[in-house]
Amino acid sequence: RSSSSITSYLAAAMKLAAAFTSMERKAKPASGGERTRASRGTAVLVEKKRSERERRQRMKALCEKLASLIPKEHFP
């Protein structure tokens, strides 16, 4: 494998990592976990669950993009 193709793979991986970092900074912070009222506590838990699911979906998409950049001969 030539060094230029390895360099291009690394550059693409670094761009994806930078995009992920940027997305994480833009994401709103999770609400506090303390529950003072039952209805508010339920809403907080539902929001945390939703935001965590979205985070997992973003990570899965980024991992798939990164894996698509790796040549197939490097997979067992």
DOSEGU-221880 format. One record per residue (C-alpha): residue in one letter; x, y, z. Coordinates in Angstrom, 1 decimal. Example, Ala and Ser with C-alpha at 12.3 -4.5 7.8 and 13.67 -1.06 7.14 Angstrom:
BEGIN
[rec a,[12.3,-4.5,7.8]],
[rec s,[13.7,-1.1,7.1]],
% end
This chain:
BEGIN
[rec r,[0.0,0.0,0.0]],
[rec s,[1.5,3.4,-0.9]],
[rec s,[2.1,6.0,1.7]],
[rec s,[-0.2,8.5,-0.2]],
[rec s,[-3.2,6.2,0.1]],
[rec i,[-2.5,5.6,3.8]],
[rec t,[-2.2,9.3,4.3]],
[rec s,[-5.5,9.9,2.5]],
[rec y,[-7.2,7.3,4.8]],
[rec l,[-5.7,9.0,7.9]],
[rec a,[-6.8,12.4,6.7]],
[rec a,[-10.4,11.1,6.1]],
[rec a,[-10.4,9.5,9.6]],
[rec m,[-9.2,12.7,11.2]],
[rec k,[-12.0,14.7,9.4]],
[rec l,[-14.6,12.2,10.7]],
[rec a,[-13.1,12.5,14.2]],
[rec a,[-13.3,16.3,14.0]],
[rec a,[-16.9,16.2,12.7]],
[rec f,[-17.8,14.0,15.7]],
[rec t,[-16.1,16.3,18.1]],
[rec s,[-17.9,19.3,16.6]],
[rec m,[-21.3,17.4,16.8]],
[rec e,[-20.6,16.6,20.5]],
[rec r,[-19.9,20.3,21.3]],
[rec k,[-23.1,21.4,19.6]],
[rec a,[-25.2,18.8,21.4]],
[rec k,[-27.1,20.2,24.4]],
[rec p,[-25.9,19.0,27.8]],
[rec a,[-28.0,16.4,29.5]],
[rec s,[-30.4,17.7,32.1]],
[rec g,[-29.8,17.0,35.8]],
[rec g,[-30.8,13.6,37.1]],
[rec e,[-32.4,14.7,40.3]],
[rec r,[-36.2,14.3,40.4]],
[rec t,[-38.1,16.7,42.6]],
[rec r,[-41.5,16.1,41.0]],
[rec a,[-42.7,12.8,39.4]],
[rec s,[-43.9,14.4,36.1]],
[rec r,[-40.7,16.4,35.7]],
[rec g,[-38.5,13.4,36.6]],
[rec t,[-40.3,11.3,34.0]],
[rec a,[-39.8,14.0,31.3]],
[rec v,[-36.1,14.2,32.2]],
[rec l,[-35.6,10.5,31.9]],
[rec v,[-37.5,10.4,28.6]],
[rec e,[-35.3,13.2,27.2]],
[rec k,[-32.1,11.5,28.4]],
[rec k,[-33.2,8.3,26.7]],
[rec r,[-34.0,10.1,23.5]],
[rec s,[-30.8,12.0,23.4]],
[rec e,[-28.7,8.9,24.2]],
[rec r,[-30.4,7.0,21.3]],
[rec e,[-29.6,9.9,18.9]],
[rec r,[-26.0,9.9,20.1]],
[rec r,[-25.7,6.1,19.5]],
[rec q,[-27.2,6.5,16.0]],
[rec r,[-24.7,9.3,15.2]],
[rec m,[-21.8,7.1,16.5]],
[rec k,[-23.0,4.2,14.4]],
[rec a,[-23.2,6.3,11.3]],
[rec l,[-19.7,7.7,11.9]],
[rec c,[-18.3,4.2,12.5]],
[rec e,[-19.8,3.0,9.3]],
[rec k,[-18.3,5.9,7.3]],
[rec l,[-14.9,5.2,8.8]],
[rec a,[-15.1,1.5,8.1]],
[rec s,[-16.0,2.2,4.5]],
[rec l,[-12.7,4.0,4.1]],
[rec i,[-10.7,1.0,5.1]],
[rec p,[-9.7,-1.2,2.2]],
[rec k,[-11.5,-4.6,2.2]],
[rec e,[-8.2,-6.6,2.1]],
[rec h,[-7.5,-5.4,5.7]],
[rec f,[-10.6,-7.2,7.0]],
[rec p,[-10.1,-10.8,8.1]],
% end
